[in-house]
């Protein structure tokens, strides 16, 4: 039988952990550093690529994603050497997608041509808001005008440019968000990632909220309305949601993220990066050291940046596949779920959810409906009970 991971494909995630400043809402593994030894980091990444390639020889690589942190702080020469090593390490798909996350400051925008020449084919920009006051509240270092200029430069260098916005912000009205989203769509991007603001423990916003200092957050009803208007506007603009928070024109979906959501294999390199690998018939979850200095020391002294590697049981793999794939508009292949689980899904529960118009089942493919997506966690609890 074809290994299950091939249903989703094979990708590489590279985590760059450094930022110019730590945003108050961010719970990603990102750090502010006074100086960065780019040569040492380049050497560590190249070492980890060689190690991972030795475990996965001959696999066709379909995507590379530089995430962070702020990978646009990397020198283009660093990115070029990494991508040269990647192409030597694995066969690559003819249409391989190589994404780099960027912040829209003018200094980083000036590097876009260098990243293009290094082999990057897609930019994902962290714009987050098109409102000066909210940019300040979110701790962003750029202005709206800088974001627009950076986007225009990116579009001149790359065929594919996506950007992120956060909504359900403090004191944001439905009319405010509708106007802002329409402006974002007028920029002409074929991919938007639109996330509701979530208050995460361990962040500055989390501490402020716990102390009662984060005022003006939307209630559940307004949050639901903001979600609905997002779906409506993007759909009519030709960017329907192909995943709960991601909207794209036809053929402009993030191929790398589809590997995650479709249950493919991916190598995770860099501090705090996670991976999923199928080796000798076993599905493995990999983790790396969170602290940048600890990760780079582990690579240089032990020859491996991984901190843990755990076997995922077939049941856990089936459940993970269902949880990830139901985020997609295309839904889950229940025949694949049955192969992984060793038994079919409970059709009685599926029928109950169908009667509530929360899911639809067609030709063994199960998908959440428009009404079901906002309550996906409840759907999953019912299906996996």
N, C-alpha and C positions, 0 to 999 in steps of 0.2 A: 504493500500500500504506500501511497505517497505520504511522506511525513506531514503531520498536521500543520506544522508551522508554515509550510509552503502555501497554505490557503491565504496567509496574510502577507507573506514575503519576508525579506531580510533587510534590516537597516542598521545604522550606526548612529548612536547619540554621543556627542562630545560636550561635556559640561565645562564652561569657563566660569569660575566662581566669583569673579571680581566685578564690582560696580563702582561708579563715582560716588554714589550715596545710597543708603539703604532706605527704600520707600516704606512708609509706615504701615502699609497694608500687606507687604510682601512676606510670605513664609517660605520662600525658596531658599536654597543654600547659596546665599550671596554674601560677599564680604567686601569691605572697603579697605584698600591697602595703599600705603603711601608710595610704594614702588613695587614693580613686578619684574622679576627676572624672566623675560620672555624666552630667552635661550634655554633656561632650565625647564620651563614648562613645555616648550617645544620638544625637548629631548624626552620628557616623561610621556607625552602623548604618543610619540613615535614608538617608544618601547611598548606601551600598552596595545597599540595597533598591531604590532608584530606578534605579541603574545596571543591576542584574540584571533588573529588570522590563522595561527598555527592550530587552533582548536576547531576552526570552521573553514577548512580549505575547500576551494572550489565553489562556494556559495555565490550566487549572483547578488550583488549589493544593489538595492533599489533606491536607497536614500541615505543621505548624511544630514544630520541636524546639529548645528552648533547652537547650544542653548546656554542659559545662564541664570543669574549674572548678566553681564553685558558683553557678549562675544565681539561686538564691534569695537571694543577696546583692544582686541588682539591686533598685532601688526599683520598687515596683509601678507608679509613674507612668512609669518608663522602659519597662517591658513594655507598658503601655497605649499609649504613643505608637508603639512599634514595631508593634504589632498593628493599630493604626489605619492606619499606612502600608502594611502588608501587604495589608489589605483594599481599599485604594485601588489598589494596584499590580497585583493579579491578581484574576480571578474566583475565588471560593473555593467548595469543595464544601459542600453543605448540612450534611454531617456532618463537617466538617473537624476533625481532631484537633490540639490545641495542647498540647504537653507541656512541662513545665518540671521540670528536675532540682532536687532540694532535699536539703539536709542537715537532719536532724531535731533541730536545736537549738531551744530554746524561742523564741528571738528570731525565727528564721526562720519558725517555725510560726505566729507571730502575724501574719505577712504573707500567709498563705494566702488570707484573704478578699479582700485587695487584688489578689492575682494572679487570683483568680476573677473579680472585677469587671473586671479588665483584659481578660479573654477567654480565660484559660488554662482548658482543660477536663480536663487530666490531669496528675497529679503522679507523678514517679518519684523515690523517696526512697532515698538511699544509707545504708541501715541497716548492712549488712555483717556484723554479728554480734549474737547475742543472749546474749552472755557478757561480763561486765565485764572479765575479764583479757584476752580476745582483742580487745575494743574498744581497750584500752590498747595492746596489741601492734601493732595495725593503725594506730595514730596517730589514732583517731577522737576527737572532742571531746565527743561526747554519751554519755549513759548509756543502758542498756536502757530504763529508765523514761521518759526523755525521748523515746526513739524511739517507744515505744508511745503516749505522749500526742500527739506530733506526728502519728502515723498516724491517731489518732482525730479530731484536728482536721481533718486533710486529708480524711478520709472524710465529715466533716460539711459540707465546702465543695465537694468535687468528686465527680462520679459515678464517676470512674475513678482509682484510686490503685495504683501498683505500687511494689515496693521490691526492692532488691538485697541478696543475701547472698553472702559469700565462704566457700567450704569448702575442705577439704584444707589446713587451717591447721596451725600447729605444735602437736604433741601432741594433735591431735584424733582421737578414736576413732570407730569406726563407730557405737557406741551414743550418743556425744555428739552426733554430727551428726543421727542419727535423731530424737533428742529435741528438738534445736533446730529442725529442719525442721518437726516436728509442731507445735511452738509457733508458728512463723511462719504455718503454714497456719490455725491457730486464730484468727488476727487477722482473717481473712475477706477478704483481698485476692484479686482475680480475675486477677492477673498477678504472677509472680515471676521475677526474673532471678537465676540461681544459677550463679556462676562458680567454677571451681577456681582457687585461688591460683596464679598464675604469677610466677616470679621474673624480672623484666625487667632487662636491662642499663641502666645509667644511673640506677637508682633506689637509695634507701638500702638496701632489701632486697637488691638486686643486689650492691652493694658488700659488704654484711655476709656474704652467702652465699659470695661469692668468697673472702673472708677466713676462711671456715669458722666463722662465728659465728652462723649461722641454723640452730639445732638443732631436731630433732623434726619435720621435714617428712616427709610420708608417702612410702613407696616406691611403685613402680608398681602392685603388687597392691592395696594399700590405696586408692590413688587410683581404681583401676578399681572397687573395691567401693563407694566413696563415690559414684561416678557412678551405678552401678547402683541403689543404694538411693534416690538422688535421683529417678531415673526412676520407680521402683516406687511410692514414696510419693506423688509428685505425680500420677501417673496415677490412682491409687485415690481421690485427693482431688478429682478432676475438673479438674485442671490439667495435662493432658498436655503434653509438650514439642512445641511447634510449630516450634522451632528448637533447635539443640544446647544452648544455655544458657538458653533462655527458655520459660516455662511459662505457660499461660493457659487460662481457661475459654473456652467457645465465644463468639466475637464479641468477646473482650477482648484479642486480640493487638495488639501495637504496630503501628499502621498506618504510622507513619513508618519504623520499621526494616524493615517489609515492602517499602517502596519500594527500600531498599538491596538486600535479598536477592532481590527480583524483577527487578532490573536496570532500575529506573526512573531518571528524571532528578532531580537535586536541586541546588539552589544552596547553596554553602557560604560563609557570611559570618562574619568574626571571625578572630582570630589562630590560625593553624594549621588552619583549617577546610578540608576537602577537598570538592570537588563533582564531579558528572558532568552534563554538558550536551550535548545533541544540537542543533547549530546548522548550518543549511544542509546537512543530511545527514551531518555528521561528528560523531562522538562525541568529546568532549573531557574530559580530566581537569584539574581546576583545583586550584591550591594557593594558600595565602595566607601572608604573612609570619608566622613563629612568634612573634617577640618582640612583646608587646603595644604597646610604644611605637613600634616600627618600623611595625607595621600601621596604627596610628592616624595616624601622620605621613604614611604613603603615601596614605591615604584623603584627608587634608586637603590635601596638596600636589599629588598626582597625580590624585586623583579615582578611585583604584582600589586595593583592598587585596590584589589577586592578585599573587603572586610568580612564578607560572608557569602555563602553559596548554599541554597536550600533546595531540596527536591520538592517539586510541586506534584501532589498526587493527581491521578486522573480525575477524581471528583473535584478537587480544587481547580484544576485546569478547565473543566467543563463550566464550573460556576464563574470563574474569571472570564471565560469567553462570553458567557451570557451577559454578565454585567457590563462588559466593554462594548459588545456588538449591539446591544439594545440602545446604546447612546446614538447609534447611527440611524438615519432615515431608512436605510436599506434593511435594517434589523438583523436577526439571527437566523442562521441555517439550523433548523432543529434536527436534521439528519446528522450534521456534524456534532451537535450537542449530544445526541444519543450515542454516537461512536465514542466520544470522550467519557461520558458518564457511565456507559454500559447499560443504560436503560432510558426509555423515552421520558420526556417531560410529562408532568401530570396534566392531561388534557382537560380534566375537570376544572382545574384552576385557570387554565387558558380560556375555557369557555366562560367562566365567571367574569373574567376581565374583559372578554369580548362583549358580553352582555352590558357591561358598564361603559362600553365604547372607549376603553383605555388601551386596548391592543387590537391588532388585526392579524389574522393568519391566512396566508395564501401560498399554496404549493410548498408547504413545509417551511415557509419563511415567516417568522414572527417579528412584528414591528410595533413599537409604541405609536399610538395615534397622536395627533396634535394635542388632544386633551390629556393624553397619558404622559407625555414627556415631562411636564412639570412635576409629576408625582412618580417619577421612575423608581425612586428608592422604595416606595410602597409596592410597586409592581414586582420588583425583584424580591422583596421580602415574601410576597405571596407565592411566587413561582419557585423559590428555593427553600420554602419552609419544610 
